[in-house]
Amino acid sequence: SAIDITKILSRKKKLEAKRKRHEKKMAKKAKKQLKKQRIDMQEEPNSEHQNDIAIIDVDNAPDPSLPRAIILDLSPVNFLDTVGVKTIKSIRRDYGEINIEVVLTCCQSGVVESLQRGGLFNDKVTKSCLFNTIHDAVLYCQSEKTMCQNDEEEEMNGTNF
């Protein structure tokens, strides 16, 4: 099944906007209640008031139907222009937003230089997303998946130090 990144990102942004609207509404409501409490406290110092707080959970758990990583085999690519570099940057950014790591394999030296000149690598994106072989990338992605699962198990068991 194909992954519609546009639809997934749109859904994520809508959920985030809904959460922010709800937080604003609740903050406004809390402010009103606080004012009301102050007025009531001045009138009746011994009365108790209950505050209602609602929380919307934004599920940050990865969708199990989505892959954890995408491996792009760039072995047939001899040349990468600025449009190609921007495309790879946007692919990595978009999929990164939904916790799917995109790694590149089998890049020829000219392609790596184009990626470097195009600004793909920075503080957040290092050359650690590049692999010599598809096999190396698969091993890396599997080890990352194993580390994520171990972290989740430790958090559930309360053994995360």
ZAKOLNU-785317 format. One line per field, with one value per atom (N, C-alpha, C): x, y, z; residue number from 1; atom name; residue in three letters. Coordinates in nm, 2 decimals. Atoms other than C-alpha are relative to their C-alpha. Example, Ala and Ser with C-alpha at 12.3 -4.5 7.8 and 13.67 -1.06 7.14 Angstrom:
2
east	c(0.09 | 1.23 | 0.09 | -0.09 | 1.37 | -0.08) .
north	c(-0.12 | -0.45 | 0.12 | -0.11 | -0.11 | 0.11) .
up	c(0.00 | 0.78 | 0.00 | 0.00 | 0.71 | 0.08) .
pos	c(1 | 1 | 1 | 2 | 2 | 2) .
site	c(N | CA | C | N | CA | C) .
code	c(ala | ala | ala | ser | ser | ser) .
***
This chain:
161
east	c(0.08 | 0.00 | 0.09 | -0.08 | 0.13 | -0.03 | 0.00 | 0.20 | -0.03 | 0.03 | 0.02 | 0.05 | -0.07 | 0.26 | -0.08 | 0.08 | 0.04 | -0.12 | 0.11 | -0.26 | 0.04 | -0.05 | -0.07 | 0.04 | -0.05 | 0.10 | -0.12 | 0.12 | -0.24 | -0.07 | 0.07 | -0.40 | 0.07 | -0.09 | -0.11 | -0.02 | 0.01 | -0.14 | -0.14 | 0.14 | -0.52 | -0.01 | 0.01 | -0.48 | 0.07 | -0.08 | -0.21 | -0.08 | 0.08 | -0.43 | -0.12 | 0.12 | -0.73 | 0.05 | -0.05 | -0.51 | 0.03 | -0.03 | -0.39 | -0.13 | 0.12 | -0.74 | -0.07 | 0.06 | -0.86 | 0.08 | -0.08 | -0.57 | -0.03 | 0.03 | -0.65 | -0.14 | 0.14 | -1.02 | 0.00 | -0.01 | -0.93 | 0.07 | -0.07 | -0.69 | -0.09 | 0.10 | -0.96 | -0.10 | 0.10 | -1.21 | 0.06 | -0.06 | -0.96 | 0.02 | -0.02 | -0.89 | -0.13 | 0.13 | -1.26 | -0.04 | 0.03 | -1.30 | 0.08 | -0.08 | -1.01 | -0.05 | 0.06 | -1.16 | -0.13 | 0.13 | -1.50 | 0.04 | -0.04 | -1.32 | 0.04 | -0.04 | -1.16 | -0.11 | 0.12 | -1.49 | -0.08 | 0.08 | -1.66 | 0.08 | -0.08 | -1.37 | -0.02 | 0.02 | -1.42 | -0.14 | 0.13 | -1.79 | -0.01 | 0.00 | -1.76 | 0.14 | -0.14 | -1.41 | 0.01 | -0.01 | -1.49 | -0.05 | 0.06 | -1.65 | 0.11 | -0.09 | -1.48 | -0.05 | 0.04 | -1.49 | 0.09 | -0.07 | -1.39 | 0.03 | -0.04 | -1.19 | -0.01 | 0.00 | -1.26 | 0.11 | -0.11 | -0.96 | -0.02 | 0.01 | -0.99 | 0.14 | -0.12 | -0.69 | -0.02 | 0.01 | -0.67 | 0.14 | -0.12 | -0.41 | 0.03 | -0.05 | -0.21 | 0.09 | -0.07 | -0.09 | 0.13 | -0.13 | 0.28 | 0.06 | -0.05 | 0.31 | 0.00 | 0.00 | 0.42 | -0.11 | 0.11 | 0.15 | 0.06 | -0.06 | 0.23 | -0.02 | 0.02 | 0.10 | 0.11 | -0.10 | 0.38 | 0.14 | -0.13 | 0.74 | 0.08 | -0.08 | 1.00 | 0.11 | -0.11 | 1.25 | -0.03 | 0.00 | 1.28 | 0.15 | -0.13 | 1.60 | 0.00 | -0.01 | 1.67 | 0.13 | -0.12 | 1.91 | 0.04 | -0.04 | 2.09 | 0.11 | -0.11 | 2.33 | -0.01 | 0.01 | 2.18 | 0.02 | 0.00 | 2.21 | 0.15 | -0.14 | 2.52 | 0.02 | -0.01 | 2.43 | -0.12 | 0.11 | 2.21 | 0.00 | 0.00 | 2.11 | -0.07 | 0.06 | 1.97 | -0.14 | 0.14 | 1.61 | 0.00 | -0.01 | 1.71 | 0.04 | -0.04 | 1.88 | -0.11 | 0.11 | 1.58 | -0.11 | 0.09 | 1.36 | 0.03 | -0.05 | 1.57 | -0.02 | 0.01 | 1.57 | -0.15 | 0.14 | 1.19 | -0.06 | 0.04 | 1.14 | 0.05 | -0.05 | 1.36 | -0.08 | 0.07 | 1.18 | -0.14 | 0.14 | 0.83 | -0.02 | 0.01 | 0.88 | 0.05 | -0.05 | 1.08 | -0.11 | 0.11 | 0.77 | -0.09 | 0.08 | 0.59 | 0.08 | -0.09 | 0.88 | 0.05 | -0.06 | 1.00 | 0.13 | -0.13 | 1.37 | 0.03 | -0.04 | 1.50 | 0.15 | -0.15 | 1.85 | 0.03 | -0.05 | 2.05 | 0.11 | -0.10 | 2.26 | 0.07 | -0.07 | 2.52 | 0.02 | -0.02 | 2.58 | 0.14 | -0.13 | 2.85 | 0.06 | -0.06 | 3.10 | -0.05 | 0.06 | 2.96 | -0.14 | 0.14 | 2.61 | 0.02 | -0.03 | 2.75 | 0.04 | -0.05 | 2.93 | -0.12 | 0.12 | 2.60 | -0.09 | 0.08 | 2.41 | 0.07 | -0.08 | 2.69 | -0.02 | 0.01 | 2.68 | -0.15 | 0.14 | 2.30 | -0.05 | 0.03 | 2.30 | -0.08 | 0.08 | 2.15 | 0.06 | -0.06 | 2.40 | 0.02 | -0.01 | 2.39 | 0.01 | -0.01 | 2.37 | -0.09 | 0.10 | 2.06 | 0.01 | -0.02 | 2.13 | 0.15 | -0.14 | 2.48 | 0.01 | -0.02 | 2.64 | -0.03 | 0.04 | 2.52 | -0.12 | 0.11 | 2.22 | 0.05 | -0.05 | 2.45 | 0.07 | -0.06 | 2.55 | 0.06 | -0.07 | 2.78 | -0.08 | 0.08 | 2.55 | -0.14 | 0.13 | 2.18 | 0.00 | -0.01 | 2.27 | 0.04 | -0.04 | 2.45 | -0.12 | 0.11 | 2.14 | -0.11 | 0.10 | 1.91 | 0.04 | -0.05 | 2.13 | -0.02 | 0.01 | 2.13 | -0.15 | 0.14 | 1.75 | -0.05 | 0.04 | 1.70 | 0.05 | -0.05 | 1.93 | -0.07 | 0.07 | 1.75 | -0.14 | 0.14 | 1.41 | 0.02 | -0.02 | 1.55 | 0.02 | -0.02 | 1.68 | -0.13 | 0.13 | 1.34 | -0.09 | 0.09 | 1.16 | 0.05 | -0.05 | 1.40 | -0.03 | 0.03 | 1.35 | -0.15 | 0.14 | 0.97 | -0.02 | 0.01 | 1.00 | 0.05 | -0.06 | 1.22 | -0.09 | 0.09 | 0.98 | -0.13 | 0.11 | 0.69 | 0.03 | -0.04 | 0.88 | 0.06 | -0.05 | 1.01 | 0.15 | -0.15 | 1.38 | 0.08 | -0.08 | 1.48 | 0.08 | -0.08 | 1.77 | 0.05) .
north	c(-0.12 | 0.00 | 0.12 | -0.13 | 0.35 | 0.09 | -0.09 | 0.61 | 0.14 | -0.14 | 0.94 | 0.10 | -0.08 | 1.17 | 0.13 | -0.12 | 1.48 | -0.02 | 0.02 | 1.33 | -0.02 | 0.02 | 1.21 | 0.13 | -0.13 | 1.55 | 0.09 | -0.09 | 1.73 | -0.04 | 0.05 | 1.50 | 0.04 | -0.04 | 1.57 | 0.14 | -0.14 | 1.94 | 0.04 | -0.03 | 1.94 | -0.04 | 0.04 | 1.74 | 0.10 | -0.10 | 1.98 | 0.13 | -0.12 | 2.28 | -0.01 | 0.03 | 2.12 | 0.00 | 0.00 | 2.06 | 0.14 | -0.14 | 2.42 | 0.08 | -0.07 | 2.56 | -0.04 | 0.05 | 2.34 | 0.05 | -0.05 | 2.45 | 0.15 | -0.14 | 2.82 | 0.01 | 0.00 | 2.75 | -0.03 | 0.04 | 2.58 | 0.10 | -0.10 | 2.85 | 0.12 | -0.10 | 3.11 | -0.03 | 0.04 | 2.91 | 0.00 | 0.01 | 2.86 | 0.14 | -0.14 | 3.24 | 0.05 | -0.05 | 3.31 | -0.06 | 0.07 | 3.05 | 0.06 | -0.06 | 3.21 | 0.13 | -0.13 | 3.55 | -0.02 | 0.03 | 3.41 | -0.05 | 0.05 | 3.23 | 0.12 | -0.11 | 3.55 | 0.08 | -0.08 | 3.73 | -0.08 | 0.08 | 3.44 | -0.01 | 0.01 | 3.42 | 0.12 | -0.12 | 3.78 | 0.00 | 0.01 | 3.71 | -0.11 | 0.12 | 3.36 | -0.06 | 0.05 | 3.29 | -0.15 | 0.14 | 2.93 | -0.10 | 0.08 | 2.80 | -0.07 | 0.07 | 2.54 | -0.01 | 0.01 | 2.53 | -0.11 | 0.10 | 2.25 | 0.04 | -0.04 | 2.31 | -0.12 | 0.10 | 2.10 | 0.02 | -0.01 | 2.03 | -0.12 | 0.11 | 1.83 | 0.00 | 0.02 | 1.69 | -0.08 | 0.08 | 1.59 | -0.06 | 0.07 | 1.33 | 0.00 | 0.01 | 1.36 | -0.12 | 0.13 | 1.01 | 0.02 | -0.01 | 1.03 | -0.14 | 0.14 | 0.65 | -0.02 | 0.02 | 0.55 | -0.09 | 0.09 | 0.40 | -0.13 | 0.13 | 0.03 | -0.04 | 0.03 | 0.03 | 0.07 | -0.08 | 0.27 | -0.06 | 0.05 | 0.17 | 0.09 | -0.08 | 0.29 | 0.08 | -0.06 | 0.38 | -0.03 | 0.01 | 0.43 | 0.01 | 0.00 | 0.34 | 0.03 | -0.04 | 0.52 | -0.04 | 0.05 | 0.34 | 0.10 | -0.10 | 0.62 | -0.05 | 0.05 | 0.39 | 0.04 | -0.04 | 0.47 | 0.15 | -0.15 | 0.85 | 0.04 | -0.05 | 1.00 | 0.15 | -0.15 | 1.37 | 0.04 | -0.05 | 1.56 | 0.15 | -0.15 | 1.92 | 0.05 | -0.06 | 2.17 | -0.04 | 0.04 | 2.06 | -0.14 | 0.13 | 1.70 | 0.00 | -0.01 | 1.80 | 0.05 | -0.06 | 2.01 | -0.11 | 0.11 | 1.71 | -0.10 | 0.09 | 1.48 | 0.06 | -0.07 | 1.74 | 0.00 | 0.00 | 1.77 | -0.14 | 0.14 | 1.39 | -0.03 | 0.03 | 1.36 | 0.08 | -0.09 | 1.65 | -0.05 | 0.04 | 1.53 | -0.13 | 0.13 | 1.17 | 0.01 | -0.02 | 1.28 | 0.05 | -0.06 | 1.47 | -0.11 | 0.11 | 1.14 | -0.12 | 0.10 | 0.95 | -0.11 | 0.10 | 0.77 | 0.05 | -0.04 | 0.79 | -0.03 | 0.02 | 0.83 | -0.01 | 0.01 | 0.70 | -0.02 | 0.01 | 0.71 | -0.10 | 0.10 | 0.43 | 0.01 | 0.02 | 0.37 | 0.14 | -0.14 | 0.75 | 0.01 | -0.02 | 0.82 | 0.13 | -0.11 | 1.08 | 0.14 | -0.12 | 1.35 | 0.03 | -0.02 | 1.30 | 0.05 | -0.04 | 1.33 | 0.15 | -0.14 | 1.65 | 0.10 | -0.08 | 1.79 | 0.01 | 0.00 | 1.70 | 0.10 | -0.09 | 1.88 | 0.14 | -0.14 | 2.19 | 0.05 | -0.04 | 2.19 | 0.02 | -0.03 | 2.21 | -0.11 | 0.10 | 1.87 | -0.03 | 0.04 | 1.81 | 0.13 | -0.11 | 2.04 | -0.06 | 0.04 | 2.01 | -0.12 | 0.10 | 1.79 | -0.12 | 0.10 | 1.60 | -0.02 | 0.02 | 1.45 | -0.11 | 0.10 | 1.21 | -0.14 | 0.13 | 0.93 | -0.06 | 0.05 | 0.90 | -0.06 | 0.06 | 0.78 | -0.13 | 0.13 | 0.42 | -0.05 | 0.05 | 0.24 | -0.11 | 0.11 | -0.06 | 0.00 | 0.01 | -0.13 | -0.09 | 0.09 | -0.41 | 0.08 | -0.08 | -0.16 | 0.08 | -0.08 | 0.06 | -0.08 | 0.09 | -0.23 | -0.04 | 0.04 | -0.34 | 0.12 | -0.12 | 0.02 | 0.02 | -0.02 | 0.05 | -0.10 | 0.10 | -0.28 | 0.03 | -0.03 | -0.18 | 0.12 | -0.11 | 0.15 | -0.04 | 0.05 | -0.03 | -0.08 | 0.08 | -0.27 | 0.09 | -0.10 | 0.03 | 0.07 | -0.06 | 0.20 | -0.09 | 0.10 | -0.12 | -0.02 | 0.01 | -0.16 | 0.11 | -0.12 | 0.20 | -0.01 | 0.00 | 0.15 | -0.10 | 0.11 | -0.18 | 0.05 | -0.05 | -0.01 | 0.10 | -0.10 | 0.28 | -0.07 | 0.07 | 0.04 | -0.07 | 0.07 | -0.16 | 0.09 | -0.10 | 0.15 | -0.02 | 0.02 | 0.05 | 0.09 | -0.09 | 0.34 | 0.10 | -0.08 | 0.52 | 0.12) .
up	c(0.00 | 0.00 | 0.00 | 0.01 | -0.09 | 0.12 | -0.11 | 0.17 | -0.06 | 0.05 | 0.10 | 0.11 | -0.10 | 0.29 | 0.02 | -0.01 | 0.21 | 0.09 | -0.08 | 0.37 | 0.15 | -0.13 | 0.67 | 0.07 | -0.06 | 0.73 | 0.02 | -0.02 | 0.68 | 0.12 | -0.12 | 0.94 | 0.13 | -0.12 | 1.18 | 0.04 | -0.02 | 1.13 | 0.06 | -0.05 | 1.19 | 0.14 | -0.14 | 1.51 | 0.09 | -0.08 | 1.63 | 0.02 | -0.01 | 1.55 | 0.09 | -0.08 | 1.72 | 0.15 | -0.13 | 2.03 | 0.05 | -0.03 | 2.03 | 0.03 | -0.03 | 2.00 | 0.13 | -0.12 | 2.28 | 0.12 | -0.11 | 2.50 | 0.02 | -0.01 | 2.43 | 0.07 | -0.06 | 2.51 | 0.15 | -0.14 | 2.83 | 0.09 | -0.07 | 2.93 | 0.03 | -0.01 | 2.87 | 0.11 | -0.10 | 3.07 | 0.14 | -0.13 | 3.36 | 0.05 | -0.04 | 3.36 | 0.05 | -0.04 | 3.38 | 0.14 | -0.13 | 3.67 | 0.11 | -0.10 | 3.85 | 0.04 | -0.03 | 3.83 | 0.08 | -0.08 | 3.95 | 0.14 | -0.13 | 4.23 | 0.09 | -0.08 | 4.34 | 0.05 | -0.04 | 4.34 | 0.11 | -0.09 | 4.52 | 0.14 | -0.12 | 4.77 | 0.09 | -0.07 | 4.86 | 0.07 | -0.06 | 4.92 | 0.10 | -0.09 | 5.08 | 0.01 | -0.01 | 5.20 | 0.03 | -0.04 | 5.31 | -0.11 | 0.10 | 4.99 | -0.09 | 0.09 | 4.76 | -0.14 | 0.14 | 4.38 | -0.06 | 0.07 | 4.15 | -0.14 | 0.14 | 3.83 | -0.08 | 0.10 | 3.53 | -0.10 | 0.10 | 3.31 | -0.10 | 0.11 | 2.98 | -0.07 | 0.07 | 2.81 | -0.13 | 0.13 | 2.44 | -0.02 | 0.03 | 2.38 | -0.15 | 0.14 | 2.06 | 0.00 | 0.00 | 1.98 | -0.07 | 0.06 | 1.92 | -0.03 | 0.03 | 1.89 | -0.15 | 0.15 | 1.54 | -0.04 | 0.06 | 1.32 | -0.04 | 0.04 | 1.29 | -0.14 | 0.15 | 0.93 | -0.08 | 0.08 | 0.83 | 0.03 | -0.02 | 0.78 | 0.10 | -0.09 | 1.03 | -0.08 | 0.08 | 0.75 | -0.14 | 0.14 | 0.38 | -0.05 | 0.05 | 0.20 | -0.15 | 0.14 | -0.12 | -0.06 | 0.07 | -0.35 | -0.11 | 0.10 | -0.54 | -0.10 | 0.09 | -0.73 | -0.15 | 0.14 | -1.07 | -0.03 | 0.01 | -1.00 | -0.02 | 0.03 | -1.17 | 0.03 | -0.02 | -1.12 | 0.07 | -0.08 | -0.88 | -0.01 | 0.01 | -0.96 | 0.13 | -0.12 | -0.71 | 0.03 | -0.02 | -0.77 | 0.06 | -0.05 | -0.70 | 0.15 | -0.14 | -0.37 | 0.08 | -0.07 | -0.27 | 0.02 | 0.00 | -0.35 | 0.11 | -0.10 | -0.13 | 0.14 | -0.13 | 0.15 | 0.04 | -0.04 | 0.14 | 0.03 | -0.03 | 0.13 | 0.14 | -0.13 | 0.44 | 0.11 | -0.10 | 0.62 | 0.02 | 0.00 | 0.53 | 0.08 | -0.06 | 0.63 | 0.14 | -0.14 | 0.94 | 0.09 | -0.08 | 1.06 | 0.05 | -0.04 | 1.08 | 0.05 | -0.06 | 1.23 | -0.09 | 0.09 | 0.92 | -0.04 | 0.04 | 0.87 | -0.14 | 0.14 | 0.51 | 0.00 | 0.01 | 0.45 | -0.15 | 0.14 | 0.12 | -0.01 | 0.01 | -0.01 | -0.14 | 0.13 | -0.29 | -0.08 | 0.07 | -0.36 | -0.06 | 0.07 | -0.61 | 0.06 | -0.06 | -0.49 | -0.05 | 0.05 | -0.72 | 0.06 | -0.06 | -0.58 | 0.15 | -0.14 | -0.22 | 0.00 | 0.01 | -0.32 | -0.03 | 0.03 | -0.47 | 0.12 | -0.12 | -0.15 | 0.10 | -0.09 | 0.05 | -0.04 | 0.05 | -0.17 | 0.01 | 0.00 | -0.17 | 0.15 | -0.14 | 0.21 | 0.07 | -0.06 | 0.29 | 0.14 | -0.12 | 0.57 | 0.09 | -0.09 | 0.88 | 0.14 | -0.14 | 1.26 | 0.02 | -0.03 | 1.25 | -0.10 | 0.10 | 0.93 | -0.03 | 0.02 | 0.93 | -0.11 | 0.11 | 0.68 | 0.05 | -0.06 | 0.91 | -0.07 | 0.07 | 0.68 | -0.14 | 0.12 | 0.40 | 0.03 | -0.01 | 0.35 | -0.13 | 0.12 | 0.11 | -0.07 | 0.06 | 0.06 | 0.05 | -0.05 | 0.09 | 0.12 | -0.11 | 0.33 | 0.13 | -0.11 | 0.56 | 0.05 | -0.04 | 0.56 | 0.07 | -0.07 | 0.64 | 0.14 | -0.13 | 0.93 | 0.10 | -0.08 | 1.06 | 0.04 | -0.03 | 1.03 | 0.10 | -0.09 | 1.20 | 0.14 | -0.14 | 1.49 | 0.06 | -0.05 | 1.52 | 0.05 | -0.03 | 1.53 | 0.14 | -0.12 | 1.80 | 0.12 | -0.11 | 2.01 | 0.04 | -0.03 | 1.98 | 0.08 | -0.07 | 2.09 | 0.14 | -0.13 | 2.38 | 0.09 | -0.07 | 2.49 | 0.05 | -0.03 | 2.48 | 0.11 | -0.10 | 2.68 | 0.14 | -0.12 | 2.94 | 0.07 | -0.06 | 2.98 | 0.06 | -0.05 | 3.02 | 0.14 | -0.12 | 3.28 | 0.11 | -0.10 | 3.46 | 0.02 | -0.02 | 3.40 | -0.08 | 0.08 | 3.19 | 0.08 | -0.09 | 3.35 | -0.07) .
pos	c(1 | 1 | 1 | 2 | 2 | 2 | 3 | 3 | 3 | 4 | 4 | 4 | 5 | 5 | 5 | 6 | 6 | 6 | 7 | 7 | 7 | 8 | 8 | 8 | 9 | 9 | 9 | 10 | 10 | 10 | 11 | 11 | 11 | 12 | 12 | 12 | 13 | 13 | 13 | 14 | 14 | 14 | 15 | 15 | 15 | 16 | 16 | 16 | 17 | 17 | 17 | 18 | 18 | 18 | 19 | 19 | 19 | 20 | 20 | 20 | 21 | 21 | 21 | 22 | 22 | 22 | 23 | 23 | 23 | 24 | 24 | 24 | 25 | 25 | 25 | 26 | 26 | 26 | 27 | 27 | 27 | 28 | 28 | 28 | 29 | 29 | 29 | 30 | 30 | 30 | 31 | 31 | 31 | 32 | 32 | 32 | 33 | 33 | 33 | 34 | 34 | 34 | 35 | 35 | 35 | 36 | 36 | 36 | 37 | 37 | 37 | 38 | 38 | 38 | 39 | 39 | 39 | 40 | 40 | 40 | 41 | 41 | 41 | 42 | 42 | 42 | 43 | 43 | 43 | 44 | 44 | 44 | 45 | 45 | 45 | 46 | 46 | 46 | 47 | 47 | 47 | 48 | 48 | 48 | 49 | 49 | 49 | 50 | 50 | 50 | 51 | 51 | 51 | 52 | 52 | 52 | 53 | 53 | 53 | 54 | 54 | 54 | 55 | 55 | 55 | 56 | 56 | 56 | 57 | 57 | 57 | 58 | 58 | 58 | 59 | 59 | 59 | 60 | 60 | 60 | 61 | 61 | 61 | 62 | 62 | 62 | 63 | 63 | 63 | 64 | 64 | 64 | 65 | 65 | 65 | 66 | 66 | 66 | 67 | 67 | 67 | 68 | 68 | 68 | 69 | 69 | 69 | 70 | 70 | 70 | 71 | 71 | 71 | 72 | 72 | 72 | 73 | 73 | 73 | 74 | 74 | 74 | 75 | 75 | 75 | 76 | 76 | 76 | 77 | 77 | 77 | 78 | 78 | 78 | 79 | 79 | 79 | 80 | 80 | 80 | 81 | 81 | 81 | 82 | 82 | 82 | 83 | 83 | 83 | 84 | 84 | 84 | 85 | 85 | 85 | 86 | 86 | 86 | 87 | 87 | 87 | 88 | 88 | 88 | 89 | 89 | 89 | 90 | 90 | 90 | 91 | 91 | 91 | 92 | 92 | 92 | 93 | 93 | 93 | 94 | 94 | 94 | 95 | 95 | 95 | 96 | 96 | 96 | 97 | 97 | 97 | 98 | 98 | 98 | 99 | 99 | 99 | 100 | 100 | 100 | 101 | 101 | 101 | 102 | 102 | 102 | 103 | 103 | 103 | 104 | 104 | 104 | 105 | 105 | 105 | 106 | 106 | 106 | 107 | 107 | 107 | 108 | 108 | 108 | 109 | 109 | 109 | 110 | 110 | 110 | 111 | 111 | 111 | 112 | 112 | 112 | 113 | 113 | 113 | 114 | 114 | 114 | 115 | 115 | 115 | 116 | 116 | 116 | 117 | 117 | 117 | 118 | 118 | 118 | 119 | 119 | 119 | 120 | 120 | 120 | 121 | 121 | 121 | 122 | 122 | 122 | 123 | 123 | 123 | 124 | 124 | 124 | 125 | 125 | 125 | 126 | 126 | 126 | 127 | 127 | 127 | 128 | 128 | 128 | 129 | 129 | 129 | 130 | 130 | 130 | 131 | 131 | 131 | 132 | 132 | 132 | 133 | 133 | 133 | 134 | 134 | 134 | 135 | 135 | 135 | 136 | 136 | 136 | 137 | 137 | 137 | 138 | 138 | 138 | 139 | 139 | 139 | 140 | 140 | 140 | 141 | 141 | 141 | 142 | 142 | 142 | 143 | 143 | 143 | 144 | 144 | 144 | 145 | 145 | 145 | 146 | 146 | 146 | 147 | 147 | 147 | 148 | 148 | 148 | 149 | 149 | 149 | 150 | 150 | 150 | 151 | 151 | 151 | 152 | 152 | 152 | 153 | 153 | 153 | 154 | 154 | 154 | 155 | 155 | 155 | 156 | 156 | 156 | 157 | 157 | 157 | 158 | 158 | 158 | 159 | 159 | 159 | 160 | 160 | 160 | 161 | 161 | 161) .
site	c(N | CA | C | N | CA | C | N | CA | C | N | CA | C | N | CA | C | N | CA | C | N | CA | C | N | CA | C | N | CA | C | N | CA | C | N | CA | C | N | CA | C | N | CA | C | N | CA | C | N | CA | C | N | CA | C | N | CA | C | N | CA | C | N | CA | C | N | CA | C | N | CA | C | N | CA | C | N | CA | C | N | CA | C | N | CA | C | N | CA | C | N | CA | C | N | CA | C | N | CA | C | N | CA | C | N | CA | C | N | CA | C | N | CA | C | N | CA | C | N | CA | C | N | CA | C | N | CA | C | N | CA | C | N | CA | C | N | CA | C | N | CA | C | N | CA | C | N | CA | C | N | CA | C | N | CA | C | N | CA | C | N | CA | C | N | CA | C | N | CA | C | N | CA | C | N | CA | C | N | CA | C | N | CA | C | N | CA | C | N | CA | C | N | CA | C | N | CA | C | N | CA | C | N | CA | C | N | CA | C | N | CA | C | N | CA | C | N | CA | C | N | CA | C | N | CA | C | N | CA | C | N | CA | C | N | CA | C | N | CA | C | N | CA | C | N | CA | C | N | CA | C | N | CA | C | N | CA | C | N | CA | C | N | CA | C | N | CA | C | N | CA | C | N | CA | C | N | CA | C | N | CA | C | N | CA | C | N | CA | C | N | CA | C | N | CA | C | N | CA | C | N | CA | C | N | CA | C | N | CA | C | N | CA | C | N | CA | C | N | CA | C | N | CA | C | N | CA | C | N | CA | C | N | CA | C | N | CA | C | N | CA | C | N | CA | C | N | CA | C | N | CA | C | N | CA | C | N | CA | C | N | CA | C | N | CA | C | N | CA | C | N | CA | C | N | CA | C | N | CA | C | N | CA | C | N | CA | C | N | CA | C | N | CA | C | N | CA | C | N | CA | C | N | CA | C | N | CA | C | N | CA | C | N | CA | C | N | CA | C | N | CA | C | N | CA | C | N | CA | C | N | CA | C | N | CA | C | N | CA | C | N | CA | C | N | CA | C | N | CA | C | N | CA | C | N | CA | C | N | CA | C | N | CA | C | N | CA | C | N | CA | C | N | CA | C | N | CA | C | N | CA | C | N | CA | C | N | CA | C | N | CA | C | N | CA | C | N | CA | C | N | CA | C | N | CA | C | N | CA | C | N | CA | C | N | CA | C | N | CA | C | N | CA | C | N | CA | C | N | CA | C | N | CA | C | N | CA | C | N | CA | C | N | CA | C | N | CA | C | N | CA | C | N | CA | C | N | CA | C | N | CA | C) .
code	c(ser | ser | ser | ala | ala | ala | ile | ile | ile | asp | asp | asp | ile | ile | ile | thr | thr | thr | lys | lys | lys | ile | ile | ile | leu | leu | leu | ser | ser | ser | arg | arg | arg | lys | lys | lys | lys | lys | lys | lys | lys | lys | leu | leu | leu | glu | glu | glu | ala | ala | ala | lys | lys | lys | arg | arg | arg | lys | lys | lys | arg | arg | arg | his | his | his | glu | glu | glu | lys | lys | lys | lys | lys | lys | met | met | met | ala | ala | ala | lys | lys | lys | lys | lys | lys | ala | ala | ala | lys | lys | lys | lys | lys | lys | gln | gln | gln | leu | leu | leu | lys | lys | lys | lys | lys | lys | gln | gln | gln | arg | arg | arg | ile | ile | ile | asp | asp | asp | met | met | met | gln | gln | gln | glu | glu | glu | glu | glu | glu | pro | pro | pro | asn | asn | asn | ser | ser | ser | glu | glu | glu | his | his | his | gln | gln | gln | asn | asn | asn | asp | asp | asp | ile | ile | ile | ala | ala | ala | ile | ile | ile | ile | ile | ile | asp | asp | asp | val | val | val | asp | asp | asp | asn | asn | asn | ala | ala | ala | pro | pro | pro | asp | asp | asp | pro | pro | pro | ser | ser | ser | leu | leu | leu | pro | pro | pro | arg | arg | arg | ala | ala | ala | ile | ile | ile | ile | ile | ile | leu | leu | leu | asp | asp | asp | leu | leu | leu | ser | ser | ser | pro | pro | pro | val | val | val | asn | asn | asn | phe | phe | phe | leu | leu | leu | asp | asp | asp | thr | thr | thr | val | val | val | gly | gly | gly | val | val | val | lys | lys | lys | thr | thr | thr | ile | ile | ile | lys | lys | lys | ser | ser | ser | ile | ile | ile | arg | arg | arg | arg | arg | arg | asp | asp | asp | tyr | tyr | tyr | gly | gly | gly | glu | glu | glu | ile | ile | ile | asn | asn | asn | ile | ile | ile | glu | glu | glu | val | val | val | val | val | val | leu | leu | leu | thr | thr | thr | cys | cys | cys | cys | cys | cys | gln | gln | gln | ser | ser | ser | gly | gly | gly | val | val | val | val | val | val | glu | glu | glu | ser | ser | ser | leu | leu | leu | gln | gln | gln | arg | arg | arg | gly | gly | gly | gly | gly | gly | leu | leu | leu | phe | phe | phe | asn | asn | asn | asp | asp | asp | lys | lys | lys | val | val | val | thr | thr | thr | lys | lys | lys | ser | ser | ser | cys | cys | cys | leu | leu | leu | phe | phe | phe | asn | asn | asn | thr | thr | thr | ile | ile | ile | his | his | his | asp | asp | asp | ala | ala | ala | val | val | val | leu | leu | leu | tyr | tyr | tyr | cys | cys | cys | gln | gln | gln | ser | ser | ser | glu | glu | glu | lys | lys | lys | thr | thr | thr | met | met | met | cys | cys | cys | gln | gln | gln | asn | asn | asn | asp | asp | asp | glu | glu | glu | glu | glu | glu | glu | glu | glu | glu | glu | glu | met | met | met | asn | asn | asn | gly | gly | gly | thr | thr | thr | asn | asn | asn | phe | phe | phe) .
***
